[in-house]
């Protein structure tokens, strides 16, 4: 399990490194927030390989206090003075005074269910120049599909897409990530979606890369609203 996790994190590093390099070139320093940090594998690797020598700061955000304390002790033992760890949820972190007003890069590796959305909201509030997201366990839309049955589509052949529970879950995940991408595009980000690593390493394998351009796409907002309406998700997610 550790080797598999390490492979994912190193592969993710290859996507994040150019983003960090861009910020360092433009600003001379960089601040990164890692949501759902867990044992902070990603934060420690980024800091060790790139940020320590450049004065970068890493904020690890995690809800499990024992992991936060473990990471603090490890950073102290390694002399990684630029690493900070916070016992917070992704939602609460956006309003916590311990975190700076500006965050350059936001990451969320397998932040479960709505924690990915909270990480996106955090990035928007902090005016992040880039977000790197690997969503996990998206259950909210699937629950809405089971509840509302997407009434406008329920009498069409498309209802077969979520008739079986496993299809409901997978379709819910797909719709959730599509909505996230549209929301980011409507908010001024250029979005790329790709695989993180081979499927043999993780079934939660979709990587969303968002770079700030400032060009807010009106068409993305219109399509987002249309999807919410078509699947009967407006009241729940609108």
Steps between C-alpha positions, in 0.01 A plus 500: 500500500783740584677434171176553309433826685858617442468433127185711485659785693818503289293496183292789633821686578584495129177689428543746788870581453450715185222694674721569800787600270275753323399662828858504628616666179226762514497573873822365648312298760204264513236390750320167458201358689443124496145399597429157644873476560489170693861412586612790275697286257440754226591801713824345625611397150423842350678677783802270495552495123414857410373743759745477790785657304270773360333613821163351413226433754279190514176493700367150567128497585364183663204409723668215690694650794737206540622541140541874545713446810702226330577731207598784732744277684651367178544850354670613821730197497596565137549873553229587245425843641274601211239232564182577696228255601143585591231290668218633281242390248532630146185708554624660823848573363373775269413716802777404741741777599792255516505483120618796289271707279692392190560138401671439166437127448217288642522119495251235609606137452205268569313751714171315551161604366428873551849569643616541140232764448606670822859499372382666177307763699815556709707547184253748355495702820879500526534590128717198435702503180451127460304210648594133476215267597454122512138454612385204705179336626252741339170392659290816509380505138437124503278547806312777318450278196359225721275749673365707210544240225589794271131544431533675165693199366329220692273400212774503240753227414765711676352386831681171438823684582414494871248214537754269665668620823856454370413708192338765722823528696721522192272744319484711815880518506515589132239776529668636812837539330345650187323759718826576680682559174225729369498693828876554476475611136218738589721640777793584273708182486627295208426136581675182390374155601724194477599179681719514808655153481408163353165355610681212667621745766178684575139492378465866603727611224363820347732797521358850456758773431376858509714805411381855561460703180239753611283416198165401649301290256135596488424189295639282780265659752204453265584132445547445872151637567353293217648176640370580848154561358501197270590260779279663763794613712425872528350494847775280640805651330395826335 
